[in-house]
Amino acid sequence: MPLMPGAEPFIHPGGSTGVLLCHGFTGAPASLRPWADYLAGAGLSVSLPRLPGHGTTWQDMNHTRWEDWYAEVDRAYEELRGHASEIFVMGLSMGGCLALRMAELRGDGVAGLVLVNPSVTADTKFFLLAPALKFVLPSLKGIGSDIKKEGVHELSYDRVPVRAAATLPHLWKLTQRQLGEVTQPVLVYLSATDHVVGPASMRVLRSALPEGQLTVRECANSYHVATLDNDAEQIFTGSLEFVRAHSHAGMEGGEVDAK
């Protein structure tokens, strides 16, 4: 299946500290590529995989489910371990949920999490109805490119594949159930206005993670895809500072000096 230009995965072997980046539902690596480039430029080992069914067609994505997406993130984690002795996991939207799930399952193998507008629960009735809708509707109007900055567009599908979407509630449920097992420091960037993910996800995270473990910073001038929006630089520099503060790998040789 041909890829959309910009949907290619990205990997950069750098220093002993690594970052695994997870893009969002119906999006593509392009949504996080500037972030990946920034961290790679700072000397980190960086992996930004393309989740199965993404970056091709929404029809293709309808043949995949959350287990396929997590399996690809897990494969990328194993590949990154060949370059880095410690790994931070970062994600946008559903990618944030995949990052949390990885922290639950990998434990000390994940050094910390940076999440941008994470999605960990259903915000609309659509997801409650999706298991039934998938038998009558193959797709619905897309949710991509929620960006405030003029002239910037996200590489994403213009339709939501309903069969794929119907698998998300199971991912959310599993992740919510084990949030108490997330012991890593967590930094969340939260847009003041988000037309995709509502406030319910942050309520779940705040109730599950102690205040000393969870840090929340507002992106006052961005919508959902904040990694491509007006506050992107804040996210990039803040995530690098987070790595500096929580790394135990030594970060030798100026490894995390941003260029």
PEGI-V221839 format. One record per residue. SS is DSSP state (H for helix, E for strand, - for the rest). OMEGA is omega in whole degrees, 0 to 359 (999 if undefined). NEAR is the number of other C-alpha atoms within 12 Angstrom. Layout:
# PEGI-V221839
ss: {SS	SS}
omega: {OMEGA	OMEGA}
near: {NEAR	NEAR}
This chain:
# PEGI-V221839
ss: {-	-	-	-	-	-	-	-	-	E	E	E	-	-	-	-	E	E	E	E	E	E	-	-	-	-	-	-	H	H	H	-	H	H	H	H	H	H	H	H	H	-	-	-	E	E	E	E	-	-	-	-	-	-	-	-	-	H	H	H	H	-	-	-	-	H	H	H	H	H	H	H	H	H	H	H	H	H	H	H	-	-	-	-	-	E	E	E	E	E	E	E	-	H	H	H	H	H	H	H	H	H	H	H	H	H	H	H	H	-	-	E	E	E	E	E	-	-	-	-	-	-	-	-	-	H	H	H	H	H	H	H	H	-	-	-	-	-	E	E	E	-	-	-	-	-	-	-	-	-	-	-	-	-	-	-	-	-	E	E	E	H	H	H	H	-	-	H	H	H	H	H	H	H	H	H	H	-	H	H	H	-	-	-	E	E	E	E	E	E	E	-	-	-	-	-	-	-	-	H	H	H	H	H	H	H	H	H	-	-	-	-	-	E	E	E	E	E	E	-	-	-	-	-	-	H	H	H	-	-	-	H	H	H	H	H	H	H	H	H	H	H	H	H	H	H	-	-	-	-	-	H	H	H	-	-	-	-	-}
omega: {181	179	169	175	183	181	183	174	183	172	181	175	179	182	186	174	184	176	175	183	182	179	188	182	183	177	183	177	181	180	183	186	177	177	179	180	180	182	176	178	177	177	180	167	188	174	177	183	171	180	181	179	181	177	178	175	179	177	177	182	179	176	179	180	187	179	177	181	179	180	179	176	180	176	179	177	180	178	181	179	175	181	189	179	173	187	169	180	183	183	178	173	176	176	175	177	176	178	178	179	178	178	178	186	183	177	182	177	174	186	181	184	169	186	178	181	185	178	181	177	180	178	181	178	181	185	174	183	186	180	176	181	184	180	183	181	179	183	175	181	185	182	186	173	174	187	181	185	183	176	181	181	179	172	184	179	176	176	175	178	191	180	178	180	182	179	183	180	178	176	180	183	179	182	179	185	185	180	177	179	176	182	182	172	184	175	180	170	188	180	179	177	182	182	182	181	181	185	184	182	179	176	178	182	181	181	185	186	180	182	180	180	186	174	181	178	183	169	191	188	182	171	190	183	187	179	176	190	187	183	184	182	176	179	183	182	180	179	177	176	178	178	179	185	189	180	176	185	178	178	185	172	179	189	185	171	182	179	999}
near: {13	13	23	22	15	23	31	27	32	32	29	33	29	30	32	31	43	49	55	57	56	54	54	53	53	48	47	45	43	39	47	44	38	26	43	42	30	30	44	34	26	33	32	44	40	44	46	45	44	42	41	39	38	46	35	29	28	34	26	27	36	32	25	29	29	36	24	24	37	34	23	31	39	32	22	33	38	25	25	36	27	23	26	34	28	34	43	50	50	54	52	48	50	43	46	43	51	46	51	53	42	45	37	28	22	25	26	21	29	40	38	43	49	50	51	56	46	48	44	43	35	34	24	18	14	24	27	20	21	28	23	18	21	24	16	14	23	25	29	25	17	23	28	32	35	33	30	28	21	15	12	21	24	37	35	36	32	24	28	33	40	36	34	39	40	34	32	39	31	25	34	35	20	25	34	31	20	25	30	24	23	33	27	34	34	40	41	41	42	38	39	24	24	34	24	31	34	25	24	20	33	33	20	27	36	24	16	25	27	20	15	14	23	25	27	30	23	26	30	21	26	33	37	44	51	49	50	38	35	24	30	36	23	29	41	35	26	29	42	39	20	31	39	29	19	26	31	23	23	19	27	17	15	18	28	33	21	23	16}
